[in-house]
Amino acid sequence: MTILRTVRVAAIQATPVILDAEATVLKAVGLLGEAAQAGAELAVLPEVFVSLYPSNAWAHQAATFGGSDELWERMWLSSVDVPGPLVDELVAACRSLGIDVVIGVNERESERPGTLYNTMLWLGPDGLLHKHRKLMPTQHERLFHGIGRGDDLRAVDTRCGRVGGLICWENRMPLARYAVYRQGPQIWVAPTADDSDGWIAQMRAIAIESGAFVVSVPQYIPRAAFPADFPLALPEREVFGNGGAVIVEPMWGKIVAGPLYGEEGMLVYDCDLRLGLHAKRVFDAVGHYSRDDVLSDGRSPAVPVDVGPAPSTQAT
């Protein structure tokens, strides 16, 4: 179902309680309450917010066979089963607050202890709507996260419109983007750990390319956020993730909120979803401007995954 109305979204740039999943979920519930109080219908939290992103600044130490066992065990213990009790807590908050949320977690499988996944969850008052595991962990992330199967590339129908997106540098993967574009996202979510200027440029380009509002949310990670008993030595720096939350409109890629650097905080913006429809009149990357008939190489389909049937186009 296509929703054509104004939806208030909140991009929540926050610091997790590192290596404490329960406390981080409790913090997330409080942040959702603040977003709901601000009138947001959809809130987006950072990549692997629950409860540690393995930053390149220190995570490369885990490349050896020994010396990082304690870190790995504590990461696994502070990860999330999907579905599971921590997800239930977040859903209960969505239900009581009347809000939808997209949040990043380290996902584990308690029935088969082992691999962790960098996972993005769509949650709402009705429960777990969808989960997506990152297709290709970036560089050092492969020391911690398994590779997603790719059968979960979706734009999800929510009460706030059709919400699609990818995790961090998945957003650099043209075919992954295209697979989700085919599902007609109206709001594109991009939880990330990238705090560079180049990332902001990528978000502006994706807004234009997708014809969707883009909500990008990194973590803000000061040195003080790490517990005193963190299992690895940290390099001498005061900030390990400087943020850069941003919201971008779909017609010309204009930044309409943010970027927010150097602190925790929340960006709120009213997204008129009709603007995405108008943007696609000019440029529809999977419609009148796609030319799949020409641009497929003849050896493989233009879209390499089965993303399911086209969604309903009934407008409300």
Protein Blocks (a to p, Z undefined) as FASTA:
>chain_A
ZZddddddddddddddehilklmmmmmmmmmmmmmmnopabdcddehkbgcdcdfklmmm
mmpmghjlmmmmmmmmmmccdddfklmmmmmmmmmnopacddddddddfklgcbdddddd
dddfkbcfbdcddfbaghjlmmmbccdehlagccdddfkbpcdddehjlmmmmklmmmmm
mnopabdcdddfbfcfklmmmmmmmmmmnopacddddddddfklpcfklcbdcdddfbfb
egjidcddfklopafedjdehiacdddddddfklmmmmmmmocfklmmnommlmpgolac
fblcdebjaddfbdZZ
